[in-house]
Amino acid sequence: MDWFERERNSLIQFYRRQKVVFVKGKGCWLYDENGKKYLDLVAGIAVVAIGHSNSKFVEKICKQLKNLVHVSNLYYTIPQILLAEKLKEITKMDKFFFCNSGTESVEAALKISRKVTGKKKFVAFENSFHGRTMGALSVTYKEKFRKPFEPLLKPVEFVRFNDVEDLRKKVDDDTAAIIIEPIQGEAGVHPVSREIMEEIFNLKEKHDFLVVFDEVQTGFGRTGKWFGKDHFGFQPDIMTMAKAMGNGFPIGCVGVNESVAEKLEVGEHASTFGGNPLACTASLATIEVIEEQNLVENSAKIGEYFRRKLEEIDFVKEVRGKGLMIGMELDVDAEEVVKKALESGLVINNTDEKTLRLVPPLILSKDEVDFAIEILASMS
């Protein structure tokens, strides 16, 4: 059966797909239609944090599926309240709004910023990625993403990455919010410097804007701490979340502090599916497994081991990142490495022609790292 041809005949060609059809997953491993086994170091792009087909995750979703899937936010549901309470504990944010994806969470953050401050301007960073809907796209840097859809949301200023002087020039009293990823993921895994983070909060005191941390990719243990912000010790006014939050079940979230929440009113934002009982149950199950299996700690430990082993490979020029969010700069063609790795049973991702990004399930073991290293090293 030619699934590739059937896909071309029935789906809009927005995606450049690898030549494989996956039908099953278990733990850190994927299986194609022919039964071939692959180590998954992409995890749905930093999504499948607790691994494929986790038994507790499946059990809890199935139980909720039999009871209640959706009733609308016109009514109270218990999983939504329980999830908000749990997020309050692990994020230290005060109030939450649930949606269905990362880009939706960014849209909500931008709307909230304008409402609360009464200002219009946003400041983002060069090479940032915040989503593909119109508002989120407006604060996403790459022209190839933005150009076909202009005019977008204005005014937006882009600051050179980790450039304190340029930040000072771009921020002013008209700024509603600065939005920043603690580690830029789509750009190739580039951590923000402590200097730029400190200066953002210094300038906040002077110009009275809000700070938005985009934790869509860096959240829920990915960086070896619960959230990327925890590496810096700063608490944002607004935080966006998604990806690993539901281990593959679509869910997104915006967290805000109390001073922001008290300025928001009924009816100013909403989501039909956001925070439905099934999605919230998926997220609660994901967080429970992360805690029970100490996956935040495993991310830090195995991530350090993985980066150290990657540095020994001949064609790797630089290794970056924290926890199990790893970027590699190569002196060979990254697309070719991705292709050869897939043929050898290894699923990896490149963000450009010279950069690989590895964001595997947080359950990754030392033996699985060694399997991946053996395949990559054989390409030298």
VEXDREN-2710 file (C-alpha; in Angstrom, 1 decimal):
% VEXDREN-2710
k/r/px/py/pz
1/MET/0.0/0.0/0.0
2/ASP/1.5/3.3/-1.1
3/TRP/0.8/5.5/1.9
4/PHE/3.2/8.2/0.6
5/GLU/1.1/8.6/-2.7
6/ARG/-2.2/8.5/-0.8
7/GLU/-0.9/11.3/1.5
8/ARG/0.1/13.5/-1.4
9/ASN/-3.3/13.0/-3.0
10/SER/-5.3/13.9/0.1
11/LEU/-3.3/16.3/2.4
12/ILE/-2.2/19.8/1.9
13/GLN/1.6/19.6/1.4
14/PHE/2.6/21.8/4.4
15/TYR/5.0/19.1/5.8
16/ARG/8.3/17.7/4.5
17/ARG/8.0/14.2/5.9
18/GLN/10.6/11.5/6.4
19/LYS/10.0/8.4/4.4
20/VAL/8.6/6.2/7.2
21/VAL/5.1/5.3/8.4
22/PHE/4.9/4.8/12.2
23/VAL/2.1/2.6/13.6
24/LYS/3.2/1.9/17.2
25/GLY/5.2/3.3/20.0
26/LYS/6.4/1.9/23.3
27/GLY/8.7/3.8/25.7
28/CYS/11.5/5.5/23.7
29/TRP/10.9/3.3/20.7
30/LEU/8.8/3.6/17.5
31/TYR/7.7/0.8/15.1
32/ASP/7.0/1.2/11.4
33/GLU/4.3/-0.6/9.3
34/ASN/6.9/-3.4/8.6
35/GLY/7.7/-3.9/12.3
36/LYS/11.1/-2.2/12.2
37/LYS/12.2/-0.6/15.5
38/TYR/13.5/2.9/15.9
39/LEU/14.9/4.8/18.9
40/ASP/12.9/8.1/19.0
41/LEU/15.0/11.1/19.9
42/VAL/12.4/13.6/18.6
43/ALA/9.4/12.6/20.8
44/GLY/6.9/14.4/18.7
45/ILE/9.2/17.5/19.0
46/ALA/9.7/17.6/22.8
47/VAL/6.1/16.3/23.4
48/VAL/6.2/12.6/24.5
49/ALA/7.9/13.3/27.8
50/ILE/6.9/10.1/29.6
51/GLY/7.3/7.8/26.6
52/HIS/4.9/6.2/24.1
53/SER/2.0/4.2/25.5
54/ASN/2.8/4.7/29.2
55/SER/0.5/2.3/31.1
56/LYS/-0.6/4.8/33.8
57/PHE/-1.2/7.5/31.1
58/VAL/-3.3/5.1/29.0
59/GLU/-5.2/3.8/32.0
60/LYS/-6.2/7.3/33.3
61/ILE/-7.2/8.5/29.9
62/CYS/-9.3/5.5/29.2
63/LYS/-11.1/5.8/32.6
64/GLN/-11.9/9.5/31.9
65/LEU/-12.9/8.7/28.3
66/LYS/-15.6/6.4/29.7
67/ASN/-16.9/9.1/32.0
68/LEU/-16.8/12.5/30.4
69/VAL/-14.9/14.0/27.5
70/HIS/-16.3/17.5/27.0
71/VAL/-19.0/19.7/28.4
72/SER/-17.8/23.3/27.7
73/ASN/-16.4/25.9/30.0
74/LEU/-19.9/27.1/30.8
75/TYR/-19.7/24.5/33.6
76/TYR/-17.2/23.4/36.3
77/THR/-15.2/20.2/35.8
78/ILE/-13.0/18.5/38.4
79/PRO/-9.9/17.6/36.2
80/GLN/-9.5/21.2/35.2
81/ILE/-9.5/22.5/38.7
82/LEU/-7.1/19.7/39.9
83/LEU/-4.7/20.5/37.0
84/ALA/-4.8/24.2/37.8
85/GLU/-4.0/23.5/41.4
86/LYS/-1.1/21.2/40.4
87/LEU/0.3/23.7/38.0
88/LYS/0.1/26.4/40.8
89/GLU/2.4/24.1/42.8
90/ILE/5.0/23.3/40.2
91/THR/5.1/26.6/38.2
92/LYS/4.6/29.1/41.2
93/MET/2.2/31.0/38.9
94/ASP/-1.1/32.1/40.4
95/LYS/-3.9/31.6/37.9
96/PHE/-4.3/29.6/34.7
97/PHE/-6.2/29.5/31.4
98/PHE/-6.3/26.3/29.3
99/CYS/-6.2/26.1/25.5
100/ASN/-5.2/23.4/23.0
101/SER/-1.7/24.2/21.8
102/GLY/1.5/26.3/22.2
103/THR/0.6/28.9/19.6
104/GLU/-2.8/29.4/21.2
105/SER/-1.1/29.9/24.6
106/VAL/1.1/32.6/23.0
107/GLU/-2.0/34.3/21.4
108/ALA/-3.6/34.5/24.8
109/ALA/-0.4/35.9/26.4
110/LEU/-0.3/38.7/23.8
111/LYS/-3.9/39.6/24.3
112/ILE/-3.5/39.6/28.1
113/SER/-0.4/41.8/27.8
114/ARG/-2.2/44.4/25.8
115/LYS/-5.3/44.3/28.0
116/VAL/-3.4/44.6/31.3
117/THR/-0.9/47.3/30.3
118/GLY/-2.9/49.3/27.8
119/LYS/0.2/49.3/25.6
120/LYS/0.6/47.9/22.1
121/LYS/4.3/47.1/21.4
122/PHE/5.9/43.7/21.8
123/VAL/9.7/43.0/22.0
124/ALA/10.9/39.5/20.9
125/PHE/14.3/38.1/20.0
126/GLU/16.0/37.3/16.7
127/ASN/15.7/33.6/15.8
128/SER/12.7/33.2/18.2
129/PHE/9.8/30.9/17.4
130/HIS/6.5/31.4/19.2
131/GLY/4.0/29.8/16.8
132/ARG/2.2/30.2/13.5
133/THR/-1.1/31.9/14.2
134/MET/-1.2/35.6/13.4
135/GLY/-0.3/37.0/16.7
136/ALA/2.3/34.3/17.6
137/LEU/3.7/34.6/14.1
138/SER/4.2/38.3/14.6
139/VAL/6.7/37.7/17.4
140/THR/8.4/34.9/15.5
141/TYR/11.6/36.0/13.8
142/LYS/12.2/34.1/10.6
143/GLU/11.0/36.1/7.6
144/LYS/10.2/32.9/5.7
145/PHE/7.5/32.2/8.2
146/ARG/6.1/35.7/8.4
147/LYS/6.5/37.3/4.9
148/PRO/3.6/35.4/3.1
149/PHE/1.1/36.5/5.8
150/GLU/1.9/40.1/6.3
151/PRO/0.6/42.6/7.5
152/LEU/0.9/41.0/10.9
153/LEU/0.5/42.4/14.5
154/LYS/2.4/45.7/15.0
155/PRO/4.5/47.2/16.5
156/VAL/7.0/44.4/17.2
157/GLU/10.8/44.9/17.7
158/PHE/13.3/42.1/17.4
159/VAL/16.4/42.2/19.7
160/ARG/19.7/40.6/18.7
161/PHE/20.0/37.4/20.7
162/ASN/21.8/37.9/24.1
163/ASP/22.7/41.5/23.1
164/VAL/22.1/43.6/26.2
165/GLU/22.8/46.9/24.4
166/ASP/20.4/46.2/21.6
167/LEU/17.7/45.2/24.2
168/ARG/18.1/48.6/25.9
169/LYS/17.6/50.4/22.6
170/LYS/14.5/48.5/21.6
171/VAL/12.6/48.7/24.9
172/ASP/10.7/51.8/25.9
173/ASP/7.6/53.1/27.7
174/ASP/5.3/51.9/24.9
175/THR/6.3/48.3/25.4
176/ALA/3.5/46.0/26.6
177/ALA/5.6/42.9/27.0
178/ILE/8.9/41.2/26.2
179/ILE/8.4/37.5/25.2
180/ILE/11.4/35.2/25.5
181/GLU/12.2/31.5/25.3
182/PRO/14.6/30.5/28.1
183/ILE/16.2/28.3/25.4
184/GLN/15.5/28.9/21.8
185/GLY/14.4/25.5/20.4
186/GLU/13.5/25.9/16.8
187/ALA/16.6/28.1/16.3
188/GLY/18.8/25.1/17.2
189/VAL/18.8/25.0/21.0
190/HIS/20.4/28.3/22.1
191/PRO/20.2/29.1/25.8
192/VAL/19.5/32.7/26.9
193/SER/22.4/34.3/28.9
194/ARG/22.0/35.3/32.5
195/GLU/23.0/38.8/31.6
196/ILE/20.1/39.3/29.2
197/MET/17.6/37.8/31.6
198/GLU/18.8/40.1/34.4
199/GLU/18.6/43.1/32.2
200/ILE/15.0/42.3/31.1
201/PHE/13.9/42.5/34.7
202/ASN/16.0/45.6/35.3
203/LEU/14.3/47.3/32.4
204/LYS/10.9/46.1/33.6
205/GLU/11.3/48.2/36.7
206/LYS/12.0/51.3/34.5
207/HIS/9.5/50.9/31.7
208/ASP/6.6/48.9/33.5
209/PHE/6.1/46.2/30.9
210/LEU/5.2/42.5/31.4
211/VAL/7.6/39.6/31.0
212/VAL/6.3/36.6/29.1
213/PHE/8.3/33.3/29.3
214/ASP/7.5/31.0/26.4
215/GLU/8.0/27.6/28.1
216/VAL/6.2/25.6/25.4
217/GLN/9.3/23.6/24.5
218/THR/11.3/24.1/27.7
219/GLY/8.6/23.0/30.2
220/PHE/7.9/19.9/32.2
221/GLY/11.4/18.7/32.9
222/ARG/12.8/19.1/29.4
223/THR/15.8/21.1/30.6
224/GLY/16.6/19.2/33.7
225/LYS/14.4/21.4/35.8
226/TRP/10.7/21.7/35.9
227/PHE/10.8/24.8/33.7
228/GLY/13.5/26.8/31.9
229/LYS/12.9/29.7/34.2
230/ASP/14.1/27.7/37.1
231/HIS/17.7/27.9/35.8
232/PHE/17.6/31.7/36.3
233/GLY/15.5/32.2/39.5
234/PHE/13.2/34.7/37.8
235/GLN/9.4/34.5/37.9
236/PRO/7.6/35.9/34.8
237/ASP/4.3/37.8/34.8
238/ILE/3.0/35.4/32.2
239/MET/4.1/31.9/31.2
240/THR/3.0/29.8/28.2
241/MET/3.0/26.0/28.2
242/ALA/2.1/23.1/25.9
243/LYS/4.0/20.2/24.2
244/ALA/5.1/17.9/27.0
245/MET/2.2/19.0/29.1
246/GLY/-0.1/16.3/27.8
247/ASN/2.4/13.7/26.5
248/GLY/0.9/13.9/23.0
249/PHE/-2.7/14.8/23.9
250/PRO/-3.3/18.3/22.7
251/ILE/-3.3/20.9/25.6
252/GLY/-1.9/24.3/26.2
253/CYS/-1.9/26.7/29.1
254/VAL/-1.2/30.3/30.1
255/GLY/-0.2/31.0/33.7
256/VAL/-0.3/34.5/35.1
257/ASN/0.6/36.1/38.4
258/GLU/-2.1/37.6/40.7
259/SER/-1.5/41.2/39.7
260/VAL/-2.2/40.2/36.0
261/ALA/-5.2/38.0/36.8
262/GLU/-7.0/40.7/38.8
263/LYS/-7.1/42.9/35.7
264/LEU/-8.8/40.3/33.5
265/GLU/-12.6/40.1/33.2
266/VAL/-15.2/37.5/32.3
267/GLY/-15.6/37.1/28.5
268/GLU/-12.3/38.7/27.4
269/HIS/-10.9/35.4/26.2
270/ALA/-12.2/31.8/25.8
271/SER/-11.6/28.4/24.2
272/THR/-14.3/25.9/23.2
273/PHE/-12.1/22.8/23.8
274/GLY/-9.6/24.3/26.2
275/GLY/-9.3/22.5/29.5
276/ASN/-11.7/19.7/28.7
277/PRO/-11.8/16.8/31.1
278/LEU/-9.9/14.4/28.9
279/ALA/-7.1/16.8/28.1
280/CYS/-6.7/17.8/31.7
281/THR/-6.6/14.2/32.8
282/ALA/-3.9/13.5/30.3
283/SER/-1.8/16.4/31.7
284/LEU/-2.4/15.3/35.3
285/ALA/-1.3/11.7/34.4
286/THR/1.8/13.1/32.7
287/ILE/2.8/15.2/35.6
288/GLU/2.2/12.3/38.0
289/VAL/4.5/10.0/36.0
290/ILE/7.2/12.7/35.8
291/GLU/7.1/13.0/39.6
292/GLU/6.9/9.3/40.4
293/GLN/9.8/8.3/38.1
294/ASN/12.0/11.4/38.9
295/LEU/12.1/12.3/35.2
296/VAL/13.2/15.9/35.9
297/GLU/16.3/14.5/37.6
298/ASN/16.7/11.9/34.8
299/SER/16.6/14.6/32.2
300/ALA/19.5/16.4/33.9
301/LYS/21.6/13.3/34.5
302/ILE/21.1/11.6/31.1
303/GLY/21.2/14.9/29.3
304/GLU/24.7/15.6/30.7
305/TYR/25.9/12.1/29.8
306/PHE/24.4/12.4/26.3
307/ARG/26.1/15.8/25.6
308/ARG/29.4/14.5/26.8
309/LYS/29.3/11.5/24.4
310/LEU/28.1/13.6/21.5
311/GLU/31.2/15.9/21.9
312/GLU/33.4/12.8/21.1
313/ILE/31.9/12.4/17.6
314/ASP/34.2/13.6/14.9
315/PHE/31.8/15.6/12.8
316/VAL/30.2/17.4/15.8
317/LYS/31.6/21.0/16.1
318/GLU/29.5/22.1/19.1
319/VAL/27.0/20.7/21.6
320/ARG/24.5/23.0/23.3
321/GLY/21.6/22.8/25.7
322/LYS/20.4/21.7/29.1
323/GLY/18.8/18.5/30.2
324/LEU/17.4/16.5/27.3
325/MET/17.1/19.6/25.1
326/ILE/20.2/19.2/23.0
327/GLY/21.5/21.1/19.9
328/MET/24.5/20.0/17.8
329/GLU/26.4/22.1/15.3
330/LEU/27.9/19.9/12.6
331/ASP/30.6/20.2/9.9
332/VAL/28.6/17.9/7.6
333/ASP/25.1/18.1/6.1
334/ALA/22.5/17.7/8.8
335/GLU/19.8/16.5/6.5
336/GLU/22.0/13.7/5.3
337/VAL/22.8/12.7/8.9
338/VAL/19.0/12.6/9.7
339/LYS/18.4/10.4/6.6
340/LYS/21.2/7.9/7.4
341/ALA/20.2/7.8/11.0
342/LEU/16.6/6.8/10.1
343/GLU/17.9/4.0/7.9
344/SER/19.8/2.7/10.9
345/GLY/16.9/2.9/13.3
346/LEU/17.4/6.3/14.9
347/VAL/14.9/9.1/14.7
348/ILE/16.5/12.6/14.9
349/ASN/15.6/16.1/13.7
350/ASN/17.5/18.9/12.1
351/THR/16.6/22.6/12.4
352/ASP/18.7/23.8/9.5
353/GLU/21.4/22.4/7.2
354/LYS/24.1/22.2/9.9
355/THR/22.2/21.8/13.1
356/LEU/20.6/18.7/14.8
357/ARG/18.1/19.0/17.7
358/LEU/17.6/16.0/20.1
359/VAL/14.5/16.2/22.4
360/PRO/13.8/12.6/23.4
361/PRO/11.4/11.2/26.0
362/LEU/12.6/12.0/29.5
363/ILE/12.7/8.3/30.3
364/LEU/15.7/7.9/28.0
365/SER/18.3/5.5/29.5
366/LYS/22.1/5.4/29.4
367/ASP/21.9/2.2/27.2
368/GLU/19.6/4.0/24.8
369/VAL/22.1/6.9/24.6
370/ASP/24.9/4.4/23.8
371/PHE/22.7/2.9/21.0
372/ALA/22.3/6.4/19.5
373/ILE/26.0/7.3/19.9
374/GLU/27.0/4.1/18.2
375/ILE/24.9/4.9/15.1
376/LEU/26.0/8.5/14.9
377/ALA/29.6/7.7/15.5
378/SER/29.5/5.2/12.6
379/MET/28.8/8.1/10.2
380/SER/32.2/9.7/10.9
END
